[in-house]
Amino acid sequence: MSGRFIALEGGEGVGKSTQGRMLAEALRARGIDVVTTREPGGTAGAEAIRAMLLSTEGDGWGARAEALLFAAARADHVEKLILPAVARGAWVVCDRYVDSSRAYQGGGGGLSDNDVMTLHRIGSAGLLPDLTVLLAVRPEVSAERLALRDGGAADRIGGRGADYHARVAAAFRAFAEAEPGRFAVVDAEGSPEEVHGRVMAELMERQS
């Protein structure tokens, strides 16, 4: 079986990590070799950059510096983990990928999409997922989930204001509308099991 690369995307509190775990378990039950990973992260170098990006210490990074750091982490991640796994026939399930940079540093931070994708072409040869699952919830649902998850202790990016996160959500929607062949938009409200069922239905439909 040929390898596949699936990314889960969306704003804060949509359930990407939970759905990634459930998707990986379902695929493994079908006898598929699955590698789960995340961005920023997945390799030692990328995890070190993650710690710098998400730390609440200091006065933070500007959007351009953030974009460069994310691109550097992704370059290491793609070269050392994603491409080798897909080449051996594994399915890679990744919690966030380049569309998060496009949405957060682009839509939220004001960089152009062309600038973000230029960094991606330089760092990761422009690699895109075979399927990007965009998990979507209403803002009030996201806020409620974040309050339960973080208890008021969000990381540097997750703790930004509502206007910023609204721009991020709008950017994700625009990407999905522009690339319907790559994106599957999934209603992420309801129980984890209900959402997982929707994710699997999208995956099976696109496999047929």
SVG drawing of the C-alpha trace seen along z (x, -y; Angstrom):
<svg xmlns="http://www.w3.org/2000/svg" viewBox="-23 -42 41 47">
<polyline fill="none" stroke="black" stroke-width="0.4" points="0.0,0.0 1.3,-3.4 1.9,-6.0 -0.4,-8.9 -0.1,-12.2 -3.1,-13.6 -3.1,-16.8 -5.7,-18.0 -6.2,-21.7 -8.4,-24.3 -8.4,-27.0 -8.0,-26.6 -10.2,-24.1 -11.6,-22.2 -10.3,-18.8 -7.4,-18.2 -5.3,-16.2 -8.3,-14.0 -9.4,-13.4 -5.8,-12.7 -5.5,-9.9 -8.9,-8.4 -8.1,-8.5 -4.7,-6.8 -6.4,-4.1 -9.0,-3.4 -6.4,-3.2 -4.2,-0.8 -7.2,1.4 -7.3,1.8 -3.7,3.0 -2.2,-0.3 1.2,-1.5 0.5,-4.9 2.9,-7.6 1.3,-10.4 3.1,-13.7 2.5,-17.4 3.6,-20.9 5.6,-22.6 7.4,-19.5 7.9,-15.8 11.7,-15.9 14.2,-16.9 15.1,-20.1 11.5,-21.0 10.5,-20.4 13.2,-22.8 11.8,-25.4 8.3,-24.7 9.4,-25.4 10.7,-28.8 7.6,-29.7 5.0,-28.8 6.8,-29.9 5.0,-32.7 8.3,-34.1 9.8,-37.3 8.0,-39.7 7.2,-37.3 8.0,-37.0 6.8,-39.2 4.8,-37.6 7.8,-37.4 10.1,-35.8 7.3,-33.4 6.9,-32.4 10.6,-31.8 10.8,-29.7 7.7,-27.6 9.2,-27.1 12.5,-26.0 10.8,-23.5 8.7,-22.2 11.7,-21.8 13.3,-19.5 10.1,-17.7 9.4,-17.0 12.9,-15.8 13.5,-13.6 10.0,-12.2 7.2,-12.8 8.9,-12.0 10.7,-8.8 7.5,-7.5 5.4,-8.0 8.2,-6.5 8.1,-3.3 4.3,-3.1 3.1,-4.5 0.3,-6.9 1.3,-10.1 -1.4,-11.8 -0.2,-15.3 -1.7,-17.8 -1.3,-21.1 0.8,-21.7 1.5,-24.6 -2.1,-25.8 -1.7,-26.8 1.2,-29.0 -0.9,-30.5 -3.8,-31.1 -1.9,-32.3 1.0,-34.2 -0.8,-35.1 -4.5,-35.6 -3.9,-36.4 -0.5,-38.1 -0.9,-40.0 1.8,-38.3 0.9,-37.6 0.0,-34.0 2.7,-34.2 5.3,-35.0 4.3,-32.1 4.2,-29.7 7.6,-31.0 9.2,-30.0 7.4,-26.6 8.8,-26.1 12.3,-26.9 12.1,-24.8 9.9,-21.9 9.9,-21.8 6.2,-22.9 5.0,-19.5 1.2,-19.5 -0.9,-16.8 -2.9,-14.3 -5.8,-15.3 -6.3,-18.2 -9.2,-17.7 -10.4,-21.1 -12.3,-20.8 -14.7,-23.7 -16.7,-24.8 -18.6,-28.0 -16.4,-30.6 -18.4,-30.1 -17.9,-26.4 -14.1,-26.9 -14.0,-29.3 -15.8,-26.9 -13.5,-24.0 -10.4,-26.1 -11.6,-27.2 -12.0,-23.5 -8.7,-22.5 -6.4,-25.3 -7.9,-26.7 -6.9,-30.2 -3.3,-29.2 -3.1,-29.2 0.2,-29.3 1.5,-32.4 -0.4,-31.9 -3.6,-30.4 -3.9,-33.2 -4.2,-36.0 -7.4,-38.0 -10.8,-37.1 -10.2,-39.3 -7.0,-37.5 -8.6,-34.1 -11.6,-35.3 -9.1,-36.2 -7.5,-32.8 -10.8,-31.0 -11.7,-33.1 -8.4,-32.3 -8.9,-28.5 -12.4,-28.8 -11.0,-30.6 -8.3,-28.0 -10.9,-25.2 -13.1,-27.0 -10.2,-27.6 -8.9,-24.0 -11.9,-21.6 -9.9,-18.8 -7.4,-18.8 -9.6,-20.0 -12.4,-18.1 -14.4,-20.5 -15.8,-18.6 -18.3,-19.8 -16.4,-19.3 -19.3,-20.0 -20.8,-17.0 -19.1,-14.1 -15.6,-13.0 -17.2,-9.8 -19.6,-11.7 -16.9,-13.9 -14.7,-10.8 -17.5,-9.3 -17.6,-12.3 -13.9,-12.3 -13.9,-8.6 -16.8,-9.2 -14.9,-11.9 -11.8,-9.7 -13.6,-6.7 -15.4,-8.9 -12.1,-10.2 -10.5,-6.8 -13.3,-5.4"/>
</svg>
